[in-house]
């Protein structure tokens, strides 16, 4: 699946996911691409996260965090990643005793610009343990353009003939927040439901684009299922009152000028008369 913001590939036992975050910097632009590969071996996974700086400014103090199977794995901090350069981070996770099925995997990359302003790059994917079944869900989301606040809308369809007890989990970068990161709900067979998540701008700068991810999970016949959808949040600068109501101000100014000219002309006629 090729999109503007991501590249997804399945090959042999590896799952590979790439995401690109463009973060504005006073000295240029930092673009961190993450490519995550999951290789299954007996009772554990080997996970490789490759970071590439495709921007024009160096990224500082990079650290990778993996969130999977209710655990967070943290890498060591890399002091700097220059433009066009790449580096890899390696993780290992034991899966012994984990129920068969498909599970979420979230990658968060923390980094700073030259002025030590913090940014984060987020990517999401799924991986399978012993079983890889179709979740029988169709999920559609739309990109968001926002300043301080916006809403993510999801259109969810149950394609199966059994009722599903679903947990929808919204995953956001650190620059964004939501008051309700999880929604628990029932979805009947061959039915549809719309969900919305409120998203707030905590520390994102204008001009940045942030991928956000929502996982929909449920258990059925002792197998765990996960569906994934993605949207992009674009941060724009807030408009001041003059720009937002420019047409109104122009109209009021025209009325005031017309009224002023009317009274000037009337007073001149009275004086000359």
N, C-alpha and C positions, 0 to 999 in steps of 0.2 A: 504494500500500500504506500504509494508515494503522495505526499502532500507538501504544502509549502513549509510546514513546520516540523514534519517528522518523516522518518523512513523506517518501515517495519519489515522485517524479513524473517522467514523461518527456513532453516536449513539443517538437515540431519537432526541432532539433538540440541541444537543451539537456537536460542531466541535472541534476536538482536534488535535494539531499539535506539533510535537517535532522535535527539531533540535539540533545537537551537534557540537560545535565549539571547536577545540583543539588549544590552544594558548600556545606557548612555553614560559616558565618562567625560570629565572635563578635558582630558588629554586625548580623547578619541572614543571609539566604540569597543566594548568588550562583547564578544560573541562566543559563548561556551557551548560546544556541541558535546553531548554525552552519548556514547554508544555502549549499551549493556548487553553482554552475552552470558547466557545461563547454560551450563553443560551439566547434564545429569549423569551421575555415577551411582554406584550402589550405596544407598542410605545417605547420600549427601549431594549437594550442588556446589559446583565451582562457578563463581560469578566474577566476571571481569568488567570493570567500568573504565572505558577509555575517554579521556577528556581532550578536546582540541579547541584551542583558542583561534577562532576564525575572524577575530576583530582586528583593530588597529592599535589597541592599547593593551598592556599586560594586565593579567589578573593576579591578585595577591592572596596569600593565605587560603588556598583551596583545600576543602575537606569534603569527602564524600560520605553520605549517610544512606544506608540501605534499610528499608522498612519492609519486612516480610515475616509471615508466620508469627505475628504478635511480638516481634523482636526488632530492635534497631542495632545495626552493625556500623561502627564508625571507623573511618580510615585515619591514618596520620595526616598531619597538615603539610601540604606542599607549599613552600614559601612563595613561588612565583611561576606563572605559565605565560610565556611570551607569545606574541602573535605568530601564527602559523605552526606553533609547537604543540606536541601531544604528550600525554603521560597516561599510564595505566595504573589502576588500583585493583587489588585482588582480594576476594572474600571467599569464605567457605562456610556452608550452613548444613548442619545435620538434619535429615528429614525422617529419621527413624521414628516410627509411631505416629506419623502424621497421616490423617485420613486421606484416602485417594481423592483426586480431583484437580481442579484448576484454582490457583490462588493469586492474589495481587502482589506485585512487587513495585515499590516506589523508590526512586533514586532522587536524593536531594543533594545538590552541590552548593556549598557555601563558598563565597569568595568576596574580595574587596577590590575597589579601584585604587588608584594611586593616592587618593585622599582618604583612604580607609573607610569609604562609605560602603556598607554591606549590601550584597545582592545574593540571590539564590536562583539556581537553575533546577527545574523540576522535570522529571520524566516518569511515566507510568507504563507498566506492561503487566502481563500475566504469565505464569509458568505452571506446568502440570507436574503432579506427583502420581505416578503409577497409572493414571487414567486421564484421558483427554477427550471429554465429551462436549457436544454442542450445548450451550446453556439455554437454548430455545428462547432467547430474548433479543429484541431489536431496540436499540437506544439511539436517539437522535438528539443532538444539542446544537446550539448556535453560538458563534463567536460574540464577544461583548466588547463594546467601546464605552469606557467610563472614566470619570474623574475621581470622585470620592466614593461612589457607591453604584452598584449595578445588580442585576439578577441573572442567574444562569437557569435557563428553562430546559427541562428534559422531557422528551416524548418517549414513553416506555411501552412496549408491546410484549405481551406474553404469547409466544408463538405455539406453546405446548397445549396439551389437553388436561393438564393438572394445575391446581392452584399452587401458587408460589408465595412463600413468606420471605420477602426480600429485605435486605439491608443495603441502602444506598449511602455510600461514604464519599464525601467530597474532599479531594486532596489539593491543597493550595500551597504556593510558595510562601516564604515567611513575610513577604511584602504585602500579602493579602490576608484577609481573615473572613470568617463567617460565624454568625451566632449559632448556627445549627449545622454542624459538619456531618451529622448522620440522621437519616430518616428511615424508620422501620415501618413497613406497610405490607399489606396483603394484595396480591394481584391474581384475580380469577383466571380460569382457562380461557384462552383466545380473547383476552380483554386488553384494554389500554388505560394508561394513567399518565397524567402530567404532573411533574414535580418542579418546584423552583427553589433555588438556594440564593439567599442574599449574600452578596460579596462586597466587602468593604476594603477600601484602600488604606493600608496601615502605614506603609513607608515607600510605596512605589513612586518612581519619578516619571514625569511625562515623557513619552517617546518609547517607553519600554513595552515589550510584548511578553506576556506570561502564559504558557500553556497550563491549563488546569485539567484535572482528571477526576472522573467519578467511577467508582467501582460498584457494581450491583452483584451481591452475593446471596446464595441460598444453598441449603442442603436438601438433597432428595435421594432416597434409597441409599443412604450412607456414603454418598459422593458429594463433594463440595463443588459448587459451580460459581464461576465469576465471569461477568461481562464488563467490558471497559468502554467508556466513551471519553472524548477529549474535546475541549474548546480552547480558544485563545482569548485572553483578556488584553485589550489594548488600552494603555493609559494615555489620556489626553490632558492638556492643560485646562484648568477651569477658566471660564470666560468671566471677565468682570461685568459689572452691572451695565456699563455703557455698551459693551459689545453685545451682551445678551439681548438688551432691549434697544438696540441701535435705531431700528425703524420708528419705535415709539418716541425716542428722544428727538429724532429728526423731525417727526411730525409736530411735536410740541414746539420745537424751535421755529418751525414754519408758521405755526399759529401765532406765536409771540411776535415774530417779525411782522406778520400781516396786521396784527392788532396795533403794534407800535406805529406802523406806517399810516394806518387808518386815523389814529388819533393825531398824528402830526399833520396830515392833510386837512383834517377837520379844523384843527386849531388855526391853521394858516388861513382857511377860508373865513373863519370868524374874525380874525385880525384884519384881513383885507376888507371885509364887509363893514 
